[in-house]
């Protein structure tokens, strides 16, 4: 007598794998979007630090760092006077990427205040 899987056993295994895939794929997608959102938030923080460092070092704001250039959900407006220590960060609406909504939600939770300062000047968010 040969030992082998029957057709019914193979169908059950395929159905179980299909059910697991249907459950797992959306969870993996959500995890990927959360990772992109955290990366974007880290880039925002690094960009703000880079602008502040530029202002302190040379007396003029600059958003030419790689972290500022890699931002996908916000725009940075240095204003007409780049020597006053003021700039604004604005979320692009409608959101250009699916994870930008999540970035805004996390940002609003972590930063309840909209005024920040460096060099004695206010930063508007």
ABEGO torsion letter per residue (X at the ends): XBBBBBAAAAAAAAAAAAAAAAAAAAAAAAAAAAAAAAAAAAAAAAAAAAAAAAAAAAGBBBAABAAAAABAABBBBAEABAAAGBBBBBBBOBBABAAAAAAAAAAAAABABABBBBGGBBBBX
